Amino acid sequence: MRFIEENIYHIYNRGNNKQQIFFCNDDYILFLKMINMHIKPVCEILCWCLMPNHFHFLVYTDEKSIKEKRQEV
């Protein structure tokens, strides 16, 4: 997916057939740790909401959000 600089994106996902994706508090914590590791360094997270069967994030993109990662050979 290609992002445009200085835009706001609504990122969301839901379990298949509306099935639960978070089963205990540890699942929420692990998910947020992964978000902090992979999304937070490249986008500003404006708001988020986690529910048992889906999640939502509003993120703001900037210059570092749209730079393509170079693959080292």
C-alpha positions as CSV (number, residue, x, y, z in Angstrom):
1,M,0.0,0.0,0.0
2,R,1.3,3.4,-0.8
3,F,0.7,6.3,1.6
4,I,0.6,10.0,0.8
5,E,2.5,12.4,3.1
6,E,0.5,14.6,5.4
7,N,-2.7,12.6,5.3
8,I,-4.8,10.8,7.9
9,Y,-5.6,7.1,7.4
10,H,-8.2,5.0,9.2
11,I,-6.7,1.5,9.7
12,Y,-9.0,-1.2,10.9
13,N,-9.6,-4.9,10.8
14,R,-12.1,-7.4,12.1
15,G,-12.0,-11.1,12.8
16,N,-13.3,-13.5,10.2
17,N,-17.1,-13.8,10.5
18,K,-16.9,-11.2,13.3
19,Q,-15.0,-13.7,15.4
20,Q,-13.0,-12.6,18.4
21,I,-9.4,-11.7,17.9
22,F,-8.4,-10.7,21.4
23,F,-9.1,-13.4,24.0
24,C,-7.4,-12.0,27.1
25,N,-5.7,-8.9,28.4
26,D,-2.3,-10.3,27.3
27,D,-3.5,-10.3,23.7
28,Y,-4.3,-6.6,23.9
29,I,-0.9,-5.9,25.5
30,L,1.0,-7.9,22.9
31,F,-0.9,-6.2,20.0
32,L,-0.1,-2.7,21.4
33,K,3.5,-3.7,21.8
34,M,3.6,-4.7,18.2
35,I,2.0,-1.4,17.2
36,N,4.5,0.5,19.2
37,M,7.3,-1.4,17.5
38,H,6.1,-1.3,13.9
39,I,3.6,1.6,13.4
40,K,4.5,4.2,16.0
41,P,8.1,4.8,14.6
42,V,6.7,5.7,11.2
43,C,3.3,7.3,11.8
44,E,1.8,9.5,14.4
45,I,-1.1,7.6,16.0
46,L,-3.9,10.1,16.6
47,C,-6.3,7.7,18.3
48,W,-7.0,4.0,18.6
49,C,-9.7,1.6,19.9
50,L,-9.4,-2.1,20.5
51,M,-12.4,-4.3,20.9
52,P,-12.7,-8.1,21.3
53,N,-13.4,-8.7,17.6
54,H,-11.8,-5.7,15.8
55,F,-9.6,-2.6,16.1
56,H,-9.4,0.9,14.7
57,F,-6.4,3.3,14.4
58,L,-6.3,6.9,13.0
59,V,-2.7,7.6,11.9
60,Y,-1.1,10.7,10.4
61,T,1.6,10.2,7.8
62,D,4.6,12.4,7.4
63,E,7.9,12.3,5.5
64,K,9.2,9.2,7.3
65,S,5.9,7.3,6.7
66,I,6.2,7.3,3.0
67,K,9.9,6.5,2.5
68,E,10.2,3.0,1.0
69,K,12.5,0.6,2.9
70,R,15.7,-0.3,1.0
71,Q,16.4,-3.9,0.9
72,E,20.0,-4.8,1.6
73,V,21.5,-7.5,-0.6
